[in-house]
């Protein structure tokens, strides 16, 4: 490859780098916390720390639903949905909640920390990064 061809393949503006994370927010008056980790046009990942039960929806405000994938990083909890048996979510476990479920609840056993991955409801810009 010649130098001229190599330089033609290099982008001047790239989106690579470390994703800038927003500050965590309190839920249920401070007993629970949500920290958005990344949001892109194809998927979104949030970190939740629960000490009290919390309800989740597979639908967003504009009526689109997405599968929810929960992966426990610390602690233990119970995932409950109407018409389904409760499922234990412990460190290293994953629970897939189908989009058709609508609403489900995570009830921590003492405390549970987990990642929640889903498809964004609408257009989302590429994540902000810094070099």
Buried (B, 14 or more C-beta within 10 A) or exposed (E): EEEEEEEEEEEEEEEEEEBEEEEBEEBEEEBBBBBBBEBBEEBBBBBBBBBBBBEBEBBBEEEEBBBBBBBBEEBBBBBBBEEEEEBEBBEEBEBEBBBEBBEBBBBBEEBBBBBBBBBBBEEBEEBEEEE
